[in-house]
Each structure stands twice: as structure tokens, then as C-alpha cells.
């Protein structure tokens, strides 16, 4: 019987397998032993042994490739997780910024676009103001300067036919009245809130806005309504029009004036902007001027909301057209607006240039500096 080499056996074959998993090489001694196996047992066993070694080599390559792929996948997962966390942090930051509906300044924030050149008017600030980025359903639709003492807007700044790409585009609007929670509580939600029975009974909200005033009553023999400064008809979507129904965009207007001469003026300006401002952004600012001695609803004792004596409005299509009006909102008989200006009849609307309106407002308000509605001009 042939002599079997003692240097290799079943255990040694296992060692060959292990050896090749780590080195992919076969030593000279093992090669010699394999040659002796071939000579002693013939090609069958020798070939099977070689196949085992080759299979081990293949599995080692597969194992190494798999390990490398898993390593790369792990690195990619870590990178994806890092980017996701970074994006979430950025989104959280933006949402916190978006929540600042009552802002310190209008520049460089969510509602700068509603001002010509991104610059708010000069010379119109009241003693106790609040700057509002008017937000509804998480989106911004116009801006306004609010008089906290009189509980009426000083002005609303807006863009003609404004809409957001995510808006509901159906016709009409949601005419349920809303209020601004952050005027009562700086930590409250940024979106407008619905005026409910509960809201009307909350003292901080009542202190900030006339949520409970009932306009179906007559005051001083006049039937008033909530008159929009920023008209709902000037907006391009259902959602955008609905956003105008907030107390911080309305002032007491007589029903006769609001539904008559002033509505006709708004329609006339809309037709002009449709004709002359195609493919150009049309900025508008509409404001209110109180009586020199404030007139209040419901009366002079319970001073809930001031009645403006005059309404004004200005529009600008840069490089195309601009214009303005000054109108008598309330009162009987003749009323003087400022020195060197003819007195106004009740409900009279007087057209003028933007510069003429700015000068009239300067004479009436007597600010420390100039009055500028569109800073830098309508260029």
C-alpha cells in the first residue's frame, strides 16, 4: 500500500482552507504535499482538494466585496442621516421665524415683498405700533402697521392680484372674521384665528383687538361696517381673499360710503391696474387717519375702536404708473384735512399724485421726518 505523506491530513486540509481565506496564497510545502497526494491517490482526490481551495478563494473574494459594500452603505446611511438632521434643523428654524407674525421691522423677513423695493413707508408710525406680517394657513398675504391704542390699522401694504402657488383657486372667499393671536400673546400661534364666543370673552384679546364690537348697531346715527383697507377683491385666490377678513385689516366705515363711493373707487383702480400693469408687480398701500380728537365706538366712555375721519390709498407699478387718493370716511358737513388743503365734503374722494398725498399726510401728521409711501419713488 502506498505511503501517505504525514505532513497533510484532514486537519491540514482545514488549515489549507483557513490559510487561503486570509492569504489567498498556498505555501510551497503544501504544494508539494498536494503533488504527493496526486501521485498517491490519483487525480480525483487531488482535483477535489484543489476545487475546495479555489472555492475558498472565491468565497473570500465574495466575503471581502460584501464587507466593503456594507461598509460603503453604512457610510452612505450616516451621510443621509446627517443631511436629514441638518434639513430638519433648518426647517425648525424657518418655522420659528415664520411664527414671528408681530415683527420688529418689515425689512428682510417674510413680508418685505409686499412693499415697493422691500422698504416700508416712512413718517406714518403711531405712538404704540405693531408691525404685522399677515399670515393665514401658514402663508403670508400682506403686511400691516397696527395702532395698538386705537385698535385699528394705520395701513395695509399689499400686491394686486396676489396669490400663493399652494392656494385654493376656487372663486369666492371665507368671510368669517379673524383676529391676530400674537397681538394679545407674543407666544401664541402666528396664523390668524377665528373669532368665536370664547375669543370674545378673553380679556387679553379684547384689549388688543375689538373682537366683540357689533357693527349691526348704529353709532352716532351712522350704520358702520368693517371696511377693508386691503380689498378682498384685489386678491387672486380663495385663500388669499379669505386672509383679508381680519380685524387688523379693517376700520369702521359707514355702510353707505364703504358700499358706494369707496367700492366704486376700488373697482376703478382695479381696472386701471389690469390695463397698465400687465406682467409688472403692482404695490398698494391703503391707510386710515383718525380724528384729531378721537371718535370711538361704541362711545367716548367705552373706547373700543377708533373711527377714522379719512382714508387714503396709493398704488405703484414701477416704471408704468402711480397714483393716489384721499377720501372723507366719516362725519357730516365740511372737514379740513390740513392747512392749505380745501375742505372735504362727506364721502368725497380726491385724486392726486403720490407726492401730493405724501405732503398732505406730512401736514396732517407732523412727523419728525418726511412721509414716504414708496421710498425712492415709483421707479
C-alpha positions in Angstrom: 0.0 0.0 0.0 1.4 3.4 -0.9 2.8 5.5 1.9 0.7 8.5 2.8 2.6 11.7 3.4 2.4 12.6 7.1 2.5 16.3 6.6 -1.1 16.6 5.4 -4.3 15.1 6.6 -8.0 16.2 7.2 -6.9 18.7 9.8 -4.3 20.1 7.4 -6.9 20.4 4.7 -8.9 22.6 7.1 -5.8 24.6 7.7 -5.4 24.9 3.9 -9.0 26.3 3.8 -8.3 28.7 6.7 -5.0 29.7 5.3 -6.4 30.6 1.9 -9.3 32.6 3.4 -6.7 35.0 4.9 -3.8 35.0 2.4 -5.1 33.7 -0.9 -1.7 32.0 -1.3 -0.6 28.4 -0.9 2.8 27.6 0.6 5.5 25.6 -1.3 5.3 22.8 1.3 1.5 22.5 0.8 2.0 22.5 -2.9 4.5 19.6 -2.5 2.0 17.7 -0.3 -0.7 18.2 -2.9 1.7 16.8 -5.5 2.3 13.8 -3.4 -1.5 13.4 -2.9 -1.9 13.5 -6.6 0.8 10.8 -7.1 -0.6 8.6 -4.3 -4.4 8.9 -4.6 -4.7 10.0 -8.2 -6.3 13.0 -9.8 -9.7 12.6 -8.3 -8.8 13.5 -4.7 -6.2 16.0 -5.8 -8.7 17.8 -8.1 -11.3 17.8 -5.4 -8.8 19.3 -3.0 -7.9 22.0 -5.5 -11.6 22.8 -6.1 -12.0 23.2 -2.3 -9.1 25.6 -2.3 -10.5 27.5 -5.3 -13.9 27.6 -3.8 -12.5 29.0 -0.6 -10.7 31.7 -2.6 -14.0 32.6 -4.3 -15.8 32.8 -1.1 -13.1 35.0 0.4 -13.5 37.5 -2.6 -17.2 37.5 -2.2 -16.9 38.0 1.6 -14.5 40.9 1.1 -16.6 42.5 -1.5 -19.7 42.1 0.6 -17.9 43.6 3.6 -16.7 46.5 1.5 -20.2 47.1 0.2 -21.7 47.1 3.6 -19.1 49.5 4.8 -19.9 51.9 2.0 -23.6 51.5 2.6 -23.1 52.3 6.3 -21.2 55.4 5.4 -23.9 56.5 3.0 -26.6 55.9 5.7 -24.6 58.0 8.1 -24.4 60.8 5.5 -28.1 60.6 4.7 -28.9 60.7 8.4 -26.7 63.8 8.9 -28.3 65.6 5.9 -31.8 64.8 7.2 -31.0 66.1 10.7 -29.5 69.3 9.1 -32.6 69.8 7.0 -34.8 69.3 9.9 -32.9 71.8 12.0 -33.1 74.3 9.1 -36.9 73.6 8.8 -37.4 74.1 12.5 -35.5 77.4 12.3 -37.6 78.6 9.4 -40.8 77.6 11.1 -39.8 79.5 14.2 -39.0 82.5 12.0 -42.3 82.2 10.2 -44.1 82.3 13.5 -43.0 85.9 14.2 -46.1 87.5 12.8 -45.6 90.6 15.0 -42.2 91.7 13.8 -39.8 94.5 14.8 -39.1 95.6 11.2 -40.6 94.7 7.8 -37.2 94.5 6.0 -35.5 91.2 5.4 -38.4 89.0 6.6 -41.4 87.1 5.2 -43.4 90.1 4.2 -40.9 92.5 2.7 -42.2 91.6 -0.7 -45.4 93.5 -0.1 -43.5 96.8 -0.1 -42.1 98.5 -3.1 -38.4 97.8 -3.1 -38.9 95.9 0.2 -39.0 99.2 2.1 -41.8 100.2 4.5 -43.3 103.7 4.4 -41.8 106.5 6.5 -43.5 109.0 8.7 -46.7 107.1 9.5 -45.8 105.3 12.7 -48.2 105.9 15.6 -47.2 106.2 19.3 -47.8 102.5 20.0 -47.4 100.5 16.8 -47.3 96.8 15.9 -45.9 95.6 12.6 -47.8 92.6 11.3 -46.9 90.0 8.7 -50.4 88.9 7.9 -50.3 85.1 7.8 -53.1 82.6 7.1 -52.9 78.8 6.8 -49.1 79.0 7.1 -48.6 81.5 4.2 -48.2 85.3 4.1 -50.5 87.5 2.1 -49.9 91.1 3.0 -48.4 93.4 5.7 -49.8 96.0 8.0 -49.0 98.6 10.6 -51.4 98.5 13.5 -52.2 101.2 16.1 -52.5 99.3 19.4 -54.0 102.3 21.2 -56.8 102.9 18.7 -57.2 99.2 17.7 -57.2 100.0 14.0 -54.7 99.5 11.2 -52.6 102.6 10.2 -52.1 101.0 6.8 -52.1 97.7 4.9 -49.5 97.1 2.2 -50.3 94.6 -0.5 -49.8 93.4 -4.0 -52.6 93.5 -6.6 -53.9 90.0 -7.6 -51.6 88.3 -5.1 -51.9 84.5 -4.6 -49.7 81.7 -3.4 -49.0 78.6 -5.5 -50.4 76.4 -2.8 -53.7 78.3 -2.5 -57.2 77.1 -3.2 -58.0 78.7 -6.5 -61.8 78.5 -6.4 -63.9 81.6 -6.5 -65.3 83.5 -3.5 -63.8 83.7 0.0 -64.2 82.6 3.6 -65.8 85.7 5.1 -65.6 84.5 8.7 -63.8 87.2 10.7 -60.4 86.5 12.2 -58.0 88.1 14.7 -54.3 88.2 15.3 -53.4 86.0 18.4 -49.8 87.4 18.7 -51.1 90.9 19.4 -52.6 89.5 22.7 -49.8 86.9 23.4 -46.4 87.1 21.6 -46.0 83.4 22.2 -49.3 82.4 20.5 -49.8 80.9 17.1 -48.8 83.0 14.1 -51.8 82.2 11.9 -54.9 84.3 12.1 -57.5 82.8 14.4 -61.3 82.6 14.1 -63.3 84.9 16.3 -65.5 82.7 18.4 -67.7 83.3 21.5 -64.8 82.1 23.7 -62.4 84.5 22.0 -64.7 87.5 22.6 -64.6 86.8 26.3 -60.8 86.6 26.6 -59.6 89.9 28.2 -56.1 89.9 26.6 -57.6 89.5 23.2 -60.3 92.1 23.8 -57.6 94.5 25.0 -55.6 94.1 21.8 -58.5 94.0 19.2 -62.2 94.9 19.1 -63.3 91.3 18.7 -66.7 91.9 20.3 -67.9 95.1 18.6 -71.2 94.5 16.9 -71.5 96.5 13.7 -75.2 95.8 13.2 -75.8 98.6 15.7 -75.8 102.3 14.8 -73.3 104.7 16.5 -73.7 108.5 16.3 -76.6 107.9 14.0 -74.4 106.1 11.5 -74.6 102.4 10.4 -71.0 101.2 10.2 -69.3 98.2 8.7 -65.9 96.6 8.8 -64.3 98.2 5.9 -61.3 96.5 4.3 -58.1 98.6 3.7 -56.7 95.7 1.6 -59.7 94.7 -0.5 -60.5 91.0 -0.8 -61.4 91.7 -4.5 -57.7 92.6 -5.1 -56.5 89.1 -4.5 -56.1 86.1 -6.9 -57.2 83.1 -4.9 -59.9 81.9 -2.5 -57.3 81.5 0.3 -55.7 84.9 -0.4 -59.1 86.7 -0.4 -60.1 84.9 2.9 -56.9 86.3 4.5 -58.2 89.8 4.2 -61.0 89.1 6.7 -59.0 90.0 9.8 -59.7 92.9 12.2 -56.2 94.2 11.7 -57.1 95.0 8.0 -60.4 96.8 8.7 -61.6 100.1 10.1 -65.1 101.3 10.9 -66.6 102.7 7.6 -70.2 103.9 7.1 -72.1 101.3 5.1 -73.1 104.0 2.6 -69.5 105.1 1.9 -68.0 101.6 2.0 -70.5 100.1 -0.3 -70.9 103.2 -2.5 -68.1 105.7 -3.4 -65.3 103.7 -1.9 -66.3 100.5 -3.6 -66.5 102.3 -6.9 -63.0 103.8 -6.4 -61.6 100.3 -5.7 -63.2 99.0 -8.9 -61.8 101.9 -10.9 -58.2 101.3 -9.7 -58.5 97.6 -10.3 -59.4 98.2 -13.9 -56.5 100.6 -14.3 -54.0 98.2 -12.8 -55.4 95.4 -15.1 -54.8 97.6 -18.1 -51.5 99.2 -17.3 -49.6 96.8 -15.0 -49.6 93.6 -17.1 -46.5 91.5 -16.1 -45.5 94.1 -13.6 -46.0 93.9 -9.8 -48.5 96.5 -8.6 -47.8 97.6 -5.0 -50.5 99.3 -3.0 -50.7 100.9 0.4 -54.0 101.9 1.9 -54.3 103.6 5.3 -56.6 105.5 7.7 -56.3 108.8 9.5 -58.2 109.3 12.8 -59.9 112.4 14.0 -57.7 115.0 15.8 -59.9 114.3 18.8 -60.6 110.6 18.6 -64.1 109.4 18.0 -64.8 106.0 19.4 -67.2 103.0 19.0 -69.3 102.3 20.9 -68.9 105.7 22.6 -66.5 108.1 24.2 -66.6 106.4 27.5 -66.2 102.8 26.4 -63.4 103.3 23.8 -63.2 100.1 21.9 -62.3 101.1 18.4 -61.5 104.5 16.8 -63.4 105.7 13.8 -61.1 107.2 11.1 -62.0 110.5 9.6 -60.1 110.0 6.4 -59.0 107.1 4.2 -56.1 107.2 1.8 -54.6 104.9 -0.8 -51.7 104.8 -3.2 -50.6 102.4 -5.9 -47.3 101.9 -7.8 -46.5 99.9 -10.9 -42.8 100.6 -11.2 -41.9 102.4 -14.4 -45.6 102.3 -15.6 -48.0 104.3 -13.5 -48.7 105.5 -10.0 -51.4 107.5 -8.3 -53.2 108.2 -5.0 -56.5 109.3 -3.5 -57.5 110.9 -0.2 -61.1 110.4 0.9 -63.5 111.6 3.6 -64.5 108.4 5.5 -66.8 109.8 8.3 -68.6 112.9 9.5 -71.1 115.5 8.4 -70.5 118.9 6.9 -67.2 120.2 5.7 -64.0 118.9 7.2 -60.4 120.2 6.9 -57.6 117.7 6.4 -54.7 120.1 6.7 -53.6 123.6 6.1 -53.5 124.8 2.5 -55.9 122.0 1.5 -59.5 122.7 0.6 -62.1 121.2 3.0 -63.7 117.9 2.1 -67.4 117.1 1.6 -68.8 114.0 3.3 -67.7 110.9 1.3 -65.6 113.0 -1.1 -62.7 111.2 -2.8 -60.0 113.4 -4.2 -57.5 112.1 -6.7 -53.8 113.3 -6.6 -50.3 112.2 -7.1 -48.4 110.1 -4.6 -46.1 113.1 -3.9 -49.2 115.3 -3.2 -50.6 112.7 -0.8 -47.3 112.4 1.0 -47.2 116.1 1.5 -50.8 116.2 2.8 -50.1 113.4 5.2 -47.0 115.2 6.4 -49.0 118.4 7.1 -51.7 116.4 9.0 -49.5 114.1 11.0 -46.5 116.4 11.5 -43.9 113.6 11.9 -40.2 114.4 12.7 -39.2 113.5 9.2 -40.7 113.2 5.7 -43.6 111.0 4.7 -42.7 108.5 2.1 -45.1 105.8 0.9 -43.0 104.4 -1.9 -39.4 105.1 -0.8 -37.2 106.1 -3.7 -40.2 106.9 -5.9 -42.2 104.6 -8.1 -39.2 103.6 -10.3 
